[in-house]
Amino acid sequence: MSHRFDPTLLRDYDLRGTVGDTLHAADAYALGRSFGTVIARSEGRRIAVGYDGRLSSPMLEAALIDGLVATGIDVLRIGLGPTPMLYHAEATQDVDGGIQITGSHNPGDQNGFKLVKHHAPFFGPDIQMVGAMAAAGDWESGAGAVETIDLMDAYVARLMQGFDGPACRIGWDAGNGAAGPVVQKLVQLLPGEHHLLFTDVDGHFPNHHPDPSEEKNLADLRALVRDRQLDFGVAFDGDGDRIGVIDGQGRAIAGDQLLMLFARQMLKNHPGARIIADVKASQTVFDTIAALGGRPDMAKTGHSHIKSRMKQTGAVLAGETTGHLFFADDYPGYDDGLYAAIRLIRLVAALGRSVTALCDDLPVSIITPELRFPVPEARKFAVVEEVLARLRTAGADLCDIDGARVRTKDGWWLLRASNTQAALVARAEAQHESGLVRLMAQIDSQLADSGVKRVFEG
C-alpha cells in the first residue's frame, strides 16, 4: 500500500491544501502512517494530536489518528484548541511529537497540518521525506492506542504563570477561531475589564476572516476599542498562534512593530541578547535592536524557520511581520498569540506606559503593508528565481535568504513566494514617498521581465 500526495500539499513548513481538491481524508491517513513511522524509527512511541475549528478538521483528525495507530504509535488526543495548546502538550506531556490540524489564516475551505518532532519543528526536507515515504509505502505497522485528555485549563494556567500585569481595559477578538474558548477562560483570571468578540468557534467564520494581519479584519475590534474607550484590543488568527493589536486610538500595530516594543523590555533584562526578525520586517526593527545594544538577526519567514533559528543561536525573542511572536526567556520559544497578549499586558507594567504611548514612540518610515498577489502555485517560485538571477547579474545589494530583499539609496524592497498561498509577496520601505514610488517601480519592472503583472488583493 502506498499514497501520493498532491505536490502542492507539501509546503516548506507545513502541509496545506484545499479540502476536496488537493487535500482528502486519504492524505491525512497517509501522513499518519508516514509521520508515525518517522517517530517510531526515532525510538518514539506517542504523538499528541489537536485540531482547529474548521469544518473539515474533525474528519481529518479521525483519518490522521487511524494512520498513526496503524503504525503502532499511541495517540494523545487533546481535541479542539489553538495550535499553541498543541505545542504546550508536546512540551509538557509524555509524547515524542505532535500534529496540529489547522488551516491557520487561510480561507475556510483549506486545511493542513503543523508537525513537531522531539520538541523541534519538522519542516523543509523532512516534509518532502514524508511524501517520499508515502509514495514508497515505507511504513511501519502495529496497533497503537488512543487516549483523550482535556488540556485547556492546564494551558491557560501556563499562560498566566508569573503574571504581574496591571488591570487593563481590553477588547478581545477571536474571529470565531480556535482561540475563542481559551480567551473565555483567560479573561476570568485577568484583572481589569474585558470585552469579547466572536469567541464561539465557527468554521464558517461568519463575522470576518481570522487573519489579524489584514486591516479589514480588525474593523470590529477597532470599533469596540473606540466605542468603549478601551486601553487596547487584541485579535487572533484561526489557530491562535498569531496576534494583531489595536492601540487606544484605533491604530493597528504590525507584528514587526510589536517586536520592537518587546525588544525594549527584553534587552533591559537580557543585555546584548540576540533578537530575530523575519525578512519582511521593517529596517527600523533591526536598527532599533542594534541601538538598544542587542544583536539583530534576519531570518527566513515562517514559524518553523524562526523556531529553528532561535534554537541554533540562543535568541531570546523573535517575531514576524504577520504577528507570530516567540518568547524564549520564561516561555518555551514557540509562537503563541495568546501568550503574546499576556506579555503585552505585562509590558505595560514593566515599562510604565500605555500601549498607545508606546506606539507613539515607534520610529516612523513610509512602508507598505505585506502585499500579496496571486500567481499560480507552479509558477511562483520560478518567478522569484528569475528575479534573483537578474539581480545577481546586475550586482544589486541583495539578501537572498528568502526571496529577494534589495537595498537601494531609497530604502529596500522585497519579493518572495508565499509558502502558504498561491501568491507572491512584496513589501517596500523608504524615507520619502518619492523613494517608495521608485522602489515599487523596481518591483514592477522585475515582474514584467518575468511576464507577471501585480494586482494586489485586499
C-alpha positions as CSV (number, residue, x, y, z in Angstrom):
1,M,0.0,0.0,0.0
2,S,1.3,3.5,-0.8
3,H,0.0,7.0,-1.3
4,R,0.9,10.0,-3.4
5,F,0.3,13.5,-2.1
6,D,-0.6,16.3,-4.4
7,P,2.8,18.1,-4.7
8,T,1.3,21.4,-3.7
9,L,0.2,19.9,-0.4
10,L,3.9,19.5,0.8
11,R,4.9,23.1,1.8
12,D,8.1,24.4,3.3
13,Y,6.9,24.5,6.9
14,D,3.7,22.6,7.0
15,L,1.2,20.7,4.8
16,R,-1.7,22.7,3.5
17,G,-4.3,22.3,0.7
18,T,-7.9,22.8,-0.4
19,V,-10.2,20.1,1.1
20,G,-11.9,18.0,-1.5
21,D,-9.3,19.1,-4.2
22,T,-5.7,18.8,-3.1
23,L,-6.5,17.5,0.5
24,H,-8.5,14.4,1.4
25,A,-9.0,12.0,4.3
26,A,-6.6,9.6,2.5
27,D,-3.9,12.3,2.7
28,A,-4.4,12.6,6.5
29,Y,-4.3,8.8,6.9
30,A,-1.1,8.6,4.8
31,L,0.5,11.4,6.8
32,G,-0.3,9.5,10.0
33,R,1.4,6.4,8.6
34,S,4.5,8.3,7.4
35,F,5.0,10.6,10.4
36,G,4.2,7.8,12.8
37,T,6.9,5.7,11.1
38,V,9.4,8.6,11.5
39,I,8.6,8.8,15.2
40,A,8.7,5.0,15.7
41,R,12.1,4.8,14.0
42,S,13.5,7.5,16.2
43,E,12.6,5.4,19.3
44,G,9.4,7.3,19.8
45,R,6.0,5.8,20.7
46,R,3.5,8.5,21.4
47,I,2.2,11.6,19.5
48,A,-0.1,14.4,20.6
49,V,-2.9,15.4,18.1
50,G,-5.0,18.6,18.2
51,Y,-7.2,20.4,15.7
52,D,-8.7,23.8,15.0
53,G,-12.3,24.9,14.4
54,R,-12.5,24.4,10.7
55,L,-15.4,22.3,9.4
56,S,-13.1,19.7,7.9
57,S,-10.9,19.3,11.0
58,P,-12.7,16.5,12.8
59,M,-12.8,14.4,9.6
60,L,-9.1,14.9,9.1
61,E,-8.3,14.2,12.7
62,A,-10.1,10.9,12.6
63,A,-8.2,9.8,9.4
64,L,-4.9,11.0,10.8
65,I,-5.3,9.1,14.1
66,D,-6.3,6.0,12.1
67,G,-3.0,6.3,10.2
68,L,-0.9,6.8,13.4
69,V,-2.3,3.9,15.3
70,A,-1.9,1.6,12.2
71,T,1.8,2.4,12.5
72,G,1.8,1.2,16.1
73,I,2.0,4.7,17.6
74,D,-0.1,5.7,20.6
75,V,-2.0,8.9,20.3
76,L,-2.7,11.6,22.9
77,R,-5.8,13.3,21.6
78,I,-6.2,16.9,23.0
79,G,-9.1,17.9,20.9
80,L,-10.2,21.3,19.7
81,G,-7.9,24.2,20.6
82,P,-5.3,26.6,19.2
83,T,-2.0,25.4,17.8
84,P,-0.1,26.7,20.8
85,M,-2.1,24.3,23.0
86,L,-0.7,21.5,20.9
87,Y,2.8,22.9,21.4
88,H,2.1,23.0,25.1
89,A,1.1,19.4,25.0
90,E,4.2,18.4,23.1
91,A,6.4,20.3,25.6
92,T,4.8,19.0,28.8
93,Q,3.2,15.6,28.2
94,D,4.9,12.3,27.7
95,V,5.0,12.4,23.9
96,D,7.6,12.3,21.2
97,G,5.9,14.6,18.7
98,G,2.8,16.5,17.8
99,I,0.5,17.3,14.9
100,Q,-2.0,20.2,14.8
101,I,-4.7,20.0,12.1
102,T,-5.1,23.6,11.0
103,G,-5.6,25.9,8.1
104,S,-4.3,28.8,10.1
105,H,-5.4,32.1,8.4
106,N,-6.2,30.6,5.0
107,P,-9.8,30.5,3.6
108,G,-12.3,28.2,5.3
109,D,-12.1,25.5,2.6
110,Q,-8.4,25.0,3.2
111,N,-6.8,23.0,5.9
112,G,-3.5,21.3,6.8
113,F,-1.0,20.0,9.4
114,K,1.8,21.5,11.5
115,L,4.3,19.0,12.8
116,V,6.6,18.8,15.8
117,K,9.2,16.1,16.4
118,H,11.0,15.8,19.7
119,H,10.4,19.4,20.7
120,A,11.6,20.9,17.4
121,P,9.8,21.9,14.2
122,F,9.5,19.3,11.5
123,F,9.7,21.1,8.2
124,G,11.5,21.6,4.8
125,P,13.3,18.5,3.6
126,D,11.6,16.5,6.3
127,I,8.2,17.2,4.9
128,Q,9.4,16.1,1.4
129,M,10.8,12.9,3.1
130,V,7.3,12.2,4.4
131,G,5.9,12.5,0.9
132,A,8.6,10.1,-0.4
133,M,7.8,7.6,2.3
134,A,4.1,7.6,1.5
135,A,4.8,7.2,-2.3
136,A,7.0,4.1,-1.5
137,G,4.6,2.7,1.1
138,D,7.6,2.7,3.5
139,W,5.5,2.4,6.7
140,E,5.8,0.5,10.0
141,S,2.8,-1.5,11.1
142,G,1.3,-2.0,14.5
143,A,-1.7,-1.3,16.7
144,G,-1.5,1.8,18.8
145,A,-3.9,3.1,21.4
146,V,-5.7,6.4,21.8
147,E,-6.1,8.5,24.9
148,T,-8.2,11.6,25.1
149,I,-7.4,14.4,27.7
150,D,-8.7,17.9,28.4
151,L,-5.6,20.1,28.5
152,M,-7.2,23.6,28.1
153,D,-7.2,24.5,31.8
154,A,-3.5,23.5,32.2
155,Y,-2.6,25.5,29.1
156,V,-4.4,28.6,30.5
157,A,-2.6,28.2,33.8
158,R,0.7,28.2,31.9
159,L,-0.3,31.4,30.1
160,M,-0.9,33.0,33.5
161,Q,2.2,31.7,35.2
162,G,4.2,34.6,36.6
163,F,1.6,37.2,35.6
164,D,2.3,40.6,37.1
165,G,0.4,42.9,34.8
166,P,-2.0,45.8,35.6
167,A,-5.8,45.9,35.4
168,C,-6.2,47.0,31.8
169,R,-9.4,47.6,29.8
170,I,-9.0,45.3,26.7
171,G,-11.0,44.1,23.7
172,W,-10.5,40.5,22.5
173,D,-11.4,39.3,19.0
174,A,-11.1,35.6,18.5
175,G,-12.6,35.7,15.0
176,N,-14.6,32.6,15.6
177,G,-11.3,30.7,15.5
178,A,-9.9,28.0,17.9
179,A,-8.6,30.6,20.3
180,G,-12.1,31.6,21.4
181,P,-12.6,29.1,24.3
182,V,-9.2,29.9,25.7
183,V,-9.9,33.6,25.6
184,Q,-13.2,33.0,27.6
185,K,-11.2,31.1,30.3
186,L,-8.3,33.5,30.3
187,V,-10.3,36.7,30.9
188,Q,-11.8,35.1,34.0
189,L,-8.3,35.1,35.6
190,L,-7.1,38.5,34.4
191,P,-7.6,41.7,36.4
192,G,-9.3,44.6,34.6
193,E,-12.2,44.9,32.2
194,H,-12.6,42.7,29.2
195,H,-14.9,42.8,26.2
196,L,-15.1,39.8,23.9
197,L,-15.9,39.4,20.2
198,F,-16.6,36.3,18.3
199,T,-15.3,33.7,20.8
200,D,-17.7,31.0,19.6
201,V,-15.9,28.6,17.3
202,D,-17.5,28.5,13.9
203,G,-15.7,27.2,10.8
204,H,-17.9,29.3,8.6
205,F,-16.2,32.4,10.0
206,P,-19.4,34.4,9.8
207,N,-18.1,37.7,11.1
208,H,-14.8,38.2,9.4
209,H,-11.9,36.2,8.2
210,P,-9.5,35.1,11.0
211,D,-6.3,36.9,9.8
212,P,-5.4,39.9,12.0
213,S,-2.6,41.0,9.7
214,E,-5.3,42.3,7.3
215,E,-6.6,45.7,8.3
216,K,-10.1,44.9,7.1
217,N,-10.4,42.1,9.6
218,L,-9.7,44.4,12.5
219,A,-12.7,46.7,11.8
220,D,-14.9,45.2,14.5
221,L,-12.1,45.3,17.1
222,R,-11.2,48.9,16.2
223,A,-14.8,50.0,16.6
224,L,-15.1,48.2,20.0
225,V,-11.9,49.9,21.3
226,R,-13.1,53.3,20.2
227,D,-16.7,53.0,21.3
228,R,-15.7,51.6,24.8
229,Q,-12.6,53.8,25.0
230,L,-10.5,50.8,25.9
231,D,-6.8,50.7,26.5
232,F,-6.1,48.4,23.5
233,G,-7.5,45.4,21.6
234,V,-6.1,42.1,20.6
235,A,-7.1,39.7,17.8
236,F,-6.0,36.2,16.8
237,D,-5.9,34.2,13.6
238,G,-7.7,30.9,13.1
239,D,-5.4,28.8,15.1
240,G,-4.3,31.3,17.7
241,D,-0.6,31.4,17.0
242,R,-0.6,35.0,15.7
243,I,-1.7,38.2,17.3
244,G,-3.0,41.5,16.0
245,V,-3.1,44.7,18.2
246,I,-5.2,47.9,18.1
247,D,-4.0,50.7,20.3
248,G,-6.3,53.0,22.3
249,Q,-6.5,55.4,19.3
250,G,-7.5,52.6,16.9
251,R,-4.2,52.3,15.2
252,A,-3.1,48.8,14.1
253,I,0.4,47.8,15.4
254,A,2.1,45.4,13.0
255,G,3.9,42.3,14.1
256,D,7.3,43.8,13.5
257,Q,6.4,46.9,15.4
258,L,5.3,44.8,18.3
259,L,8.6,43.0,18.2
260,M,10.3,46.4,18.6
261,L,8.2,47.1,21.7
262,F,9.0,43.8,23.3
263,A,12.7,44.2,22.4
264,R,12.9,47.2,24.7
265,Q,11.9,45.2,27.8
266,M,13.8,42.1,26.7
267,L,17.1,43.9,26.3
268,K,16.7,45.5,29.7
269,N,16.5,42.1,31.2
270,H,18.9,40.4,28.8
271,P,21.5,43.0,27.7
272,G,23.2,42.1,24.4
273,A,20.7,39.4,23.6
274,R,20.1,38.1,20.0
275,I,16.7,39.0,18.6
276,I,15.4,37.6,15.3
277,A,13.0,39.3,12.8
278,D,11.9,37.8,9.5
279,V,13.0,39.1,6.1
280,K,9.7,41.1,5.7
281,A,10.4,43.2,8.8
282,S,11.0,47.0,8.6
283,Q,14.6,48.1,8.7
284,T,13.7,50.1,11.7
285,V,13.3,46.9,13.7
286,F,16.9,45.8,13.1
287,D,18.2,49.4,13.7
288,T,16.2,49.7,16.9
289,I,17.5,46.3,18.3
290,A,21.1,47.4,17.5
291,A,20.6,50.8,19.0
292,L,19.4,49.2,22.2
293,G,22.5,47.1,22.4
294,G,21.0,43.9,21.1
295,R,22.1,41.7,18.2
296,P,19.6,41.8,15.3
297,D,19.3,38.7,13.2
298,M,17.4,38.4,9.9
299,A,15.7,35.1,9.2
300,K,13.6,33.4,6.6
301,T,9.9,33.9,7.0
302,G,8.0,31.0,8.6
303,H,7.3,29.8,12.1
304,S,9.4,26.7,11.6
305,H,12.4,28.6,10.3
306,I,12.3,31.1,13.1
307,K,12.0,28.5,15.8
308,S,14.9,26.5,14.3
309,R,17.0,29.7,14.1
310,M,16.2,30.5,17.7
311,K,17.5,27.1,18.9
312,Q,20.6,27.5,16.7
313,T,21.5,30.9,18.0
314,G,20.1,31.1,21.5
315,A,17.9,34.1,20.7
316,V,15.5,35.1,23.5
317,L,12.9,36.8,21.3
318,A,11.8,36.7,17.7
319,G,8.9,37.9,15.6
320,E,7.3,38.0,12.2
321,T,5.6,40.9,10.4
322,T,2.4,38.8,10.3
323,G,2.1,38.6,14.1
324,H,3.9,35.4,15.1
325,L,5.9,36.3,18.3
326,F,8.3,33.9,20.0
327,F,9.5,34.3,23.6
328,A,12.3,32.2,25.0
329,D,13.1,33.8,28.3
330,D,10.4,32.4,30.6
331,Y,8.4,30.6,27.8
332,P,9.5,27.7,25.6
333,G,10.1,29.7,22.4
334,Y,7.1,28.7,20.3
335,D,4.7,31.2,18.6
336,D,1.7,31.8,20.8
337,G,-0.7,34.7,20.1
338,L,-2.4,34.3,23.4
339,Y,0.8,34.4,25.4
340,A,1.8,37.4,23.3
341,A,-1.3,39.2,24.6
342,I,-0.4,38.3,28.2
343,R,3.1,39.6,27.6
344,L,1.7,42.9,26.2
345,I,-0.2,43.4,29.4
346,R,2.9,42.7,31.4
347,L,4.8,45.1,29.1
348,V,2.6,48.0,30.1
349,A,3.5,47.3,33.8
350,A,7.2,46.8,33.1
351,L,7.7,50.0,31.0
352,G,5.1,52.0,32.9
353,R,3.5,53.3,29.8
354,S,0.2,52.6,27.9
355,V,0.2,50.7,24.6
356,T,-0.9,53.9,22.9
357,A,2.1,55.9,24.3
358,L,4.5,53.1,23.3
359,C,3.0,53.2,19.8
360,D,3.6,56.9,19.7
361,D,7.3,56.4,20.2
362,L,7.7,53.9,17.3
363,P,10.1,55.1,14.6
364,V,8.4,56.5,11.5
365,S,9.0,55.3,8.0
366,I,7.0,55.0,4.8
367,I,6.3,51.3,4.4
368,T,3.8,49.3,2.5
369,P,1.8,46.5,4.3
370,E,2.6,43.0,3.2
371,L,1.3,43.0,-0.4
372,R,0.1,39.6,-1.8
373,F,-0.9,39.0,-5.3
374,P,-2.0,35.7,-6.9
375,V,0.5,33.7,-9.0
376,P,-0.1,30.0,-9.9
377,E,1.4,27.6,-7.4
378,A,3.6,26.0,-10.1
379,R,5.0,29.4,-11.2
380,K,5.6,31.4,-8.1
381,F,9.0,30.0,-7.0
382,A,10.2,30.1,-10.6
383,V,9.4,33.9,-10.9
384,V,11.5,34.6,-7.7
385,E,14.4,32.6,-9.1
386,E,14.3,34.5,-12.4
387,V,14.3,37.8,-10.4
388,L,17.2,36.7,-8.3
389,A,19.3,35.7,-11.4
390,R,18.8,39.1,-12.9
391,L,19.6,40.9,-9.7
392,R,22.8,39.0,-9.2
393,T,23.9,39.7,-12.8
394,A,23.2,43.4,-12.2
395,G,25.3,43.4,-8.9
396,A,22.4,44.5,-6.7
397,D,22.8,44.9,-3.0
398,L,20.9,41.7,-2.3
399,C,19.8,39.5,0.6
400,D,18.6,36.2,-0.8
401,I,17.9,34.1,2.3
402,D,14.2,34.1,1.5
403,G,13.3,35.6,-2.0
404,A,15.0,38.9,-2.9
405,R,15.4,41.7,-0.4
406,V,17.2,44.6,-2.3
407,R,18.7,47.7,-0.7
408,T,19.0,50.9,-2.7
409,K,19.6,54.5,-1.8
410,D,15.8,54.9,-1.4
411,G,15.4,52.1,1.1
412,W,14.6,48.4,0.4
413,W,12.1,46.2,-1.4
414,L,11.3,42.5,-1.1
415,L,9.8,39.9,-3.4
416,R,9.3,36.4,-2.2
417,A,7.0,33.4,-2.8
418,S,4.3,32.7,-0.2
419,N,4.7,29.3,1.4
420,T,1.0,29.1,2.4
421,Q,-0.8,30.5,-0.7
422,A,-0.5,30.6,-4.5
423,A,0.9,34.1,-4.3
424,L,3.9,36.3,-4.4
425,V,4.6,38.7,-1.5
426,A,6.0,42.2,-1.9
427,R,7.0,44.9,0.5
428,A,8.9,48.2,0.3
429,E,10.1,50.8,2.7
430,A,11.6,54.3,2.1
431,Q,12.1,57.6,4.0
432,H,10.1,59.6,1.4
433,E,7.1,59.0,-0.8
434,S,9.1,59.6,-4.0
435,G,11.5,56.9,-2.9
436,L,8.7,54.4,-2.3
437,V,7.4,55.1,-5.8
438,R,10.8,54.3,-7.2
439,L,11.1,51.1,-5.2
440,M,7.7,49.9,-6.3
441,A,8.6,50.6,-9.9
442,Q,11.6,48.3,-9.5
443,I,9.4,45.5,-8.3
444,D,7.0,46.1,-11.3
445,S,9.9,46.1,-13.7
446,Q,11.3,42.8,-12.4
447,L,7.8,41.2,-12.5
448,A,7.2,42.5,-16.0
449,D,10.5,40.8,-17.1
450,S,9.0,37.5,-15.9
451,G,5.7,38.1,-17.5
452,V,3.8,38.9,-14.3
453,K,1.7,42.0,-13.6
454,R,1.0,42.8,-9.9
455,V,-2.7,43.0,-9.0
456,F,-2.8,43.1,-5.2
457,E,-5.6,41.5,-3.2
458,G,-7.3,43.3,-0.4
